Amino acid sequence: MKSKYPFIKKFSADIGISEDILQQAFELEKEFHFRVLKETDPDVRKQLYKDIYDKVHTLYGKAKLPVKHNPKMKLIEKFSDSFTGKNILDVGCGNGDLLRAIRETSDPNKLVGVDGSDFVLRDDYPLIEFIKADIIKFELNQTFDFIFSDNVIEHIAPADLDTHLNSLTRMLKPNGKLIILMPNKLFGPSDVTRIIDYTYMNKIPAQGTHVNETTYSEIIRILQKHGFRKFKTILPIPKLKYLFPKVRINAKFVAFLENQDWVIKLLYKFKINGQCFFRLDIFLECTQ
């Protein structure tokens, strides 16, 4: 196991999931990864998504993880009081942590979460509407001031991405904001493939459920085709982005930096415990 999965012990210790579960998950996800990328029928892809997430959520559910504080609280700090009186949609909402964080720290008008999985979707939190639906292609009879795509796009095959983004843009109000968070493939892999490469230095591509890890440059080009014209992001330096969470800069500047080979090579030199420290995770505020 050690030679085939050189980082499994370290990754297991860091996230608190057993090596056995991680190995099983990787093999399941790897098979899905290459099947869904090759599949040309959207209905078959839809079934593949359902099957893999039913399996891995069941598998990961066997891990006895400690209860943590809501991990989305720091994300919400980046928006100050922007949510007051607004309608907010979280697509791929999982267990609703993001929406709960918004509800607990501000006074929005409406909170809606959409997810396709029975294993993570919850319906026991007051004042939040949870809807089970296919997140690739769906329609709600309302529009939103903010739509969150929080670590979702990397799970959507490129063949389904335009359909997914069309669904989101139809429900975005004029002057509304689409908020996208996802890993940057230049500092990947960021899924269970970390049992093979846990350096965040892009030595191998993701081979698990991350079928579409991308970069600032790539995702901005795609979003421009869907009518988005303005892209802002947070400060890309770890300490500064926490000291000044509400500051925004032009995301195209970060896209420019990631296209400079010397910049990426320089960032790879800054390591802690063998892992790249400056990872330029994608954070985009997109407006049309």
Number of C-alpha atoms within 10 A of each C-alpha: 11 10 8 9 17 15 18 25 16 14 20 17 11 9 9 13 18 17 18 11 16 24 17 13 21 22 15 16 24 18 14 21 23 14 13 23 15 11 14 11 10 13 9 12 21 15 11 17 20 14 12 18 19 15 15 20 15 12 14 16 14 12 13 10 11 7 6 6 8 12 11 15 16 12 13 20 16 17 13 12 14 14 20 15 13 16 20 24 26 21 23 25 27 20 18 24 16 21 25 18 18 22 20 11 15 15 14 18 13 19 20 19 26 22 22 20 20 13 16 17 19 20 13 9 12 8 14 17 17 23 17 14 16 18 21 22 15 15 13 11 5 10 19 22 20 24 26 22 20 18 18 18 25 23 18 21 22 16 17 15 18 17 14 18 18 14 17 24 20 14 20 22 18 12 11 21 23 23 19 19 17 22 25 22 25 22 26 25 27 24 21 23 27 26 22 21 23 24 21 23 23 18 14 16 20 24 23 23 29 26 23 23 27 19 21 27 17 11 16 20 12 14 18 15 10 14 12 17 13 17 24 19 21 23 22 18 12 13 10 12 15 16 10 13 18 15 15 17 13 15 23 16 14 20 18 12 15 20 13 10 10 11 12 18 12 10 18 21 14 13 14 10 7 13 17 19 19 19 22 23 17 22 22 24 21 24 20 18
